[in-house]
Amino acid sequence: MTLELGLDTFGDVTAAPDGTLLSHAQVLRNLVDQAVLADQVGLDFIGIGEHHREDFAVSTPEVVLAAIAGKTERIHLGSAVTVLSSDDPIRVFQRFSTLDALSNGRAEVILGRGSFTESFPLFGLDLRDYEKLFEEKLELFAAVREQNPVNWSGSVRPPVENQTVYPMVEDGLLTTWIGVGGSPESVVRAARYGFQLTLAIIGGEASRFKPYIDLFHRALAQYEHPLQPVGVHSPGYIAETDAQAREELWPHYFTTISKIGRERGWSPPTRESFEHEADVGALYVGSPETVAQKIAATAKALDITRFDLKYSNGPLSHEKMMTSIGLYGEQVAPRVRELLAD
């Protein structure tokens, strides 16, 4: 089987060697360097998430991706995710079709509702319209993506009457994914439009998501669409040994999950829960061999076409992330391909 290996990041605000947090501006510059390294070591994709809060530096992934496009040659460039509910579908398409032109056809967009909701009050939207906003805007985006004159009306923005949206994608249609966190309705929605599917698996065993992939395939057939690629997004970190990787990641994992947990009413993670996720759950942390074995097992269990490692983990330093990216491209990726070929 053929498996693309990519990276995802939210542009987490990272720590300097003295422990102080870097500025958002420096984090953004470092992110571009991380993507350049990913391209150099042969990785297939980098996805950049959109957030509007203090602990993540990226609010406009397309701008960062455009900077990366100018410094890379082959790596595909996408969002992870674009919060379509609080954006304008026409402008989203225009920004990504522009990125596609500047990168010679390497742009992809992953659309989602977003697990963080800061963008709603920021842009004057009512959270009570959460579902309706995404449904209607996705319908409009799908119409725009076809690159024909658009006629659309709904309740969340003014109608579009016989308008063609520019710039058009130069070759074919814009590669479009739907990011899903575990909702069957979201899986079926992706199939309805014939879009590709990315599953965010951030806890528990990956195999429990197999029913969602089966549902996606059945729904595609029902809507008379061809089979579409399926990807997985999961967090992780790679170092020379398992022990080193776990010791280096744990304090930053604890900081990040605890902060989000306080906002959402979760209990803070324990070292035992961290070790369990690393052993059998959705945390891909360890030596290159350990991580390669786990990725290959996930790919076989779910029959996916892409695996994206969410390599940024809270204040984990830029230098450690660069080391992790290097190991991922130079050692993990070829080993995964060996395992899948066998």
Secondary structure by P-SEA (a helix, b strand, c coil): cbbbbbbbbccccccccccccccaaaaaaaaaaaaaaaaaacccbbbbbbbcccccccccaaaaaaaaaaccccbbbbbcccccccccaaaaaaaaaaaaaaacccbbbbbccccccaaaaaacccccaaaaaaaaaaaaaaaaaaccccccccccbbbbccccccccccccccbbbbbbcccaaaaaaaaaabbbbbbbccccccccaaaaaaaaaaaaaaacccbbbbbbbbbbcccccaaaaaaacaaaaaaaaaaaaaacccccccaaaaaaaacccccccccaaaaaaaaaaaaaaccccbbbbccccccccaaaaaaaaaaaaccaaaaaaaaaac
